[in-house]
Amino acid sequence: MISSLFNYSENFNPEDVVLEHARARGVEVGANDISVGTGVFLQQLAHLLFAQSVVEVGTGSGVGSLYLLRGMIDSGTLTSIDDEIEHARIAKMAFYEAEIEAARFRLITNPVMDVLSKLTDRAYDLVILRHDPIDLTYTIDEAHRILRSGGVLVIDSFFGGGKVPDPAQRDPKTIALREAGKRIKTNRDHWQSSLLPVGDGLLIATKL
């Protein structure tokens, strides 16, 4: 029953041709893209926040970027960071196919920590983290710095392929995800958090 409900929820809003093409290109290069349900949620979240400035860590094929851009206000700008040049290349193809104006996005292919440290304090409405969880301690701190009050941090794939809820799993990435969750949920002076069973898990934290 749970599996059928999950599948129904994940596919409630089917993807259009542009998203299907972007996802297919991602499969070809081995990009780790978000699930359909996660994309729809992020689009809705960007819409609810009237998001104008968004940071995405982990561009992939551009699937997540397209969902975010569709939810942001028309004058909004997405900054998407990835250390794979090939990901930026196919993301640009997706944006071109979706007729996204070049002024609405910045694709940066430098190390994440170098880029985040240069972003402006309290200037962003939404930060999406989809990258190696080993760096999460640093990126959470940087996300808090660059988010405005009331801005939202989202950590995608927080369940770590189902490993995080299993205490027997002790590999470095799983431990890093658990520690990130603990760091956020116990820091009630800075974050209001919740965990959603969408895709492979979404940790949502609002900056107080």
Secondary structure in CASP SS format (residue, H / E / C, confidence):
PFRMAT SS
TARGET T0000
AUTHOR 0000-0000-0000
METHOD secondary structure of the structure
MODEL  1
M C 1.00
I H 1.00
S H 1.00
S H 1.00
L H 1.00
F H 1.00
N H 1.00
Y H 1.00
S H 1.00
E H 1.00
N C 1.00
F C 1.00
N C 1.00
P C 1.00
E C 1.00
D C 1.00
V H 1.00
V H 1.00
L H 1.00
E H 1.00
H H 1.00
A H 1.00
R H 1.00
A H 1.00
R H 1.00
G H 1.00
V H 1.00
E H 1.00
V H 1.00
G C 1.00
A C 1.00
N C 1.00
D C 1.00
I C 1.00
S C 1.00
V H 1.00
G H 1.00
T H 1.00
G H 1.00
V H 1.00
F H 1.00
L H 1.00
Q H 1.00
Q H 1.00
L H 1.00
A H 1.00
H H 1.00
L H 1.00
L C 1.00
F C 1.00
A C 1.00
Q C 1.00
S E 1.00
V E 1.00
V E 1.00
E E 1.00
V E 1.00
G C 1.00
T C 1.00
G C 1.00
S C 1.00
G C 1.00
V H 1.00
G H 1.00
S H 1.00
L H 1.00
Y H 1.00
L H 1.00
L H 1.00
R H 1.00
G H 1.00
M C 1.00
I C 1.00
D C 1.00
S C 1.00
G C 1.00
T E 1.00
L E 1.00
T E 1.00
S E 1.00
I E 1.00
D C 1.00
D C 1.00
E C 1.00
I H 1.00
E H 1.00
H H 1.00
A H 1.00
R H 1.00
I H 1.00
A H 1.00
K H 1.00
M H 1.00
A H 1.00
F H 1.00
Y H 1.00
E H 1.00
A C 1.00
E C 1.00
I C 1.00
E C 1.00
A H 1.00
A H 1.00
R H 1.00
F E 1.00
R E 1.00
L E 1.00
I E 1.00
T C 1.00
N C 1.00
P C 1.00
V H 1.00
M H 1.00
D H 1.00
V H 1.00
L H 1.00
S C 1.00
K C 1.00
L C 1.00
T C 1.00
D C 1.00
R C 1.00
A C 1.00
Y E 1.00
D E 1.00
L E 1.00
V E 1.00
I E 1.00
L E 1.00
R C 1.00
H C 1.00
D C 1.00
P H 1.00
I H 1.00
D H 1.00
L H 1.00
T H 1.00
Y H 1.00
T H 1.00
I H 1.00
D H 1.00
E H 1.00
A H 1.00
H H 1.00
R H 1.00
I H 1.00
L E 1.00
R E 1.00
S E 1.00
G E 1.00
G E 1.00
V E 1.00
L E 1.00
V E 1.00
I E 1.00
D E 1.00
S C 1.00
F C 1.00
F C 1.00
G C 1.00
G C 1.00
G C 1.00
K C 1.00
V C 1.00
P C 1.00
D C 1.00
P C 1.00
A C 1.00
Q C 1.00
R C 1.00
D C 1.00
P H 1.00
K H 1.00
T H 1.00
I H 1.00
A H 1.00
L H 1.00
R H 1.00
E H 1.00
A H 1.00
G H 1.00
K H 1.00
R H 1.00
I H 1.00
K H 1.00
T C 1.00
N C 1.00
R C 1.00
D C 1.00
H C 1.00
W E 1.00
Q E 1.00
S E 1.00
S E 1.00
L E 1.00
L E 1.00
P C 1.00
V C 1.00
G C 1.00
D C 1.00
G C 1.00
L E 1.00
L E 1.00
I E 1.00
A E 1.00
T E 1.00
K E 1.00
L C 1.00
END
